[in-house]
Amino acid sequence: MNFQLTRRMFATTATAALLATSLGAAAQPAASDKPIRMIVPLAAGSTVDAVARALGPGFGRATGHPVVVENLVGAGGIPGTTQIVKAPKDGLTLGMISSNHVINPGIYKTIPYDGLKDITPIAVLATVPLVLVVNAALPVKTVKELIAHAKAKPGALNYGSAGNGSTLHLAGELMVSEAGIDMRHVPYRGTGPLITDLIGGQVQLGFVSVSQVAPHVKSGTLRALAVSTSSRSTALPDVPTMAEAGVPKYSFDAWIALIGPSGLPKPLVDGYAAAMKTALASPEAQTALAGQGLMVLDTGPDAAPAFFQAEQIKHQKLVKQSGATLD
């Protein structure tokens, strides 16, 4: 990513002053030496957690506030997100969330917040490419061969995911819908057990994040057929997209975003967005994100609300189609 020098200078030299001015006008002004609490409503070691920890130091330098990453896990990220939306509107509590945020309203009967109205979107940071992998013993080498195999044996193939209503589940559900095939969904408690059973052949295929299965693809224990995104992954450049592989309307992005509670002052939000751009541009962050197989986005606070709305509509359609529910 290339950014204009003037934006870099603003983010590094003027953001702290902007934040101080904005916070001074907020309901609870922030002391200049207080840290920013960055809540990650997912487990330590997850992709979202890795991004938060990679960007935290640079974001802290640009804002003048040290960043403390805190993992609050459980129930699809709802408890952690509840803490974000209920936080004081002083800019000292932010959240790093995933696309689970727009999936949850369809699979949980009750959520103690409105996922669109009760947040302030600051930036959509990156997409998380998923890759469709099959067990090496399955006699298919392309998506077209997989579809033909599935149509010849309806219901015989099992595709695994990290759980009902997870992004991996919905990525598989979209493939079933777009390809017009019949496969059985097998939910797991996380990606670790899923990958183990993919390698062992207990399930034949599934969508998994590129970073988590790239070593198994390179070793030959799993075969990569296509990536879920509209463009190829730099981590697996020889693997086609689903559209290239024969499912022309298929495109599915998992993503990561920075949010705060609703009602954050606009100058503060703009300052945070500029600070995050600076953090994303650092060589250390770029290396870390590339290692996760992520594709960096440039969706700031003006465009982010519309992005959230569109994603919620798309994901709720898939949730309804899948019939997934968790309570």
TABEL-V958624 format. One record per run of one state. SS is the DSSP state (H for helix, E for strand, - for the rest). FROM is the first residue (numbers start at 0). LEN is the number of residues. Records with the same first field share a line. If there is no record, write none. Layout:
SS->FROM-LEN, FROM-LEN
This chain:
-->0-4, 25-10, 40-6, 63-3, 71-3, 85-7, 98-1, 107-11, 128-1, 135-7, 152-5, 161-5, 179-4, 187-3, 200-4, 219-2, 227-6, 236-4, 241-12, 261-4, 281-1, 291-2, 299-1, 322-5
H->4-21, 46-17, 74-11, 99-8, 142-10, 166-13, 190-10, 209-10, 233-3, 265-16, 282-9, 300-22
E->35-5, 66-5, 92-6, 118-10, 129-6, 157-4, 183-4, 204-5, 221-6, 240-1, 253-8, 293-6
